[in-house]
Amino acid sequence: MGNAQSPFNKGRTATHEVGHYLNLPHLWGDTEDCTGSDFVADTPNCAGPNFEKPTFPKVSCNNGPSGDMFMNYMDYVDDAAMFMFTPQQVARMRTTLDGPRSTLW
């Protein structure tokens, strides 16, 4: 139902935006020059957003051998290419739910 069209028709945009609501920034932080941070230790820094369906590994910011975590919900890839939050991102969201967003419980 609705008008969501491929490649953004699997609900991952909503997941990305809920991530922001629960205190997750983009993986590249606030810059696109390898100096930003998302303040989550288990996500490698990356040079900026990824688009479409990158080929693994996509290395930027000397983050090899695994490279950018473009499959993370907090990047900009096509819905079919994103599928995960990291354990520390989950912990950050839970901390937000226990603090500033606790009225959601």
Beta strands, then each sheet from edge to edge (+ up, - down):
end
